[in-house]
Amino acid sequence: MFGEGRHPHIERLYDTKLAPFLSQSANHFWQKRLWYFKQGLYYQGGMVRALGLLQLCSLILKRVFWSVDSTCLLTSLFALC
């Protein structure tokens, strides 16, 4: 559940394994927010922005390195001719 941030049967898991050990206020809090674990806990709130920024940075770096690799390859090929 916490490794992937989601679980297909969160209601059953929550009712049988987690809820009996939570305080009343914690139980009330999570009862309203079980849908977090259906969509993915890590894609909620500020974390979704951080993950989006990380994906954007990796995409930019990938394109920059691909561009540099392509330029170096072309330079090497022209040097052989």
Secondary structure, 3 states (H helix, E strand, C coil): CCCCCCCCCHHHHHHHHHHHHCCHHHHHHHHHCCCHHHHCHHHCCHHHHHHHHHHHHHHHHHHHHHHHHHHHHHHHHHHHC
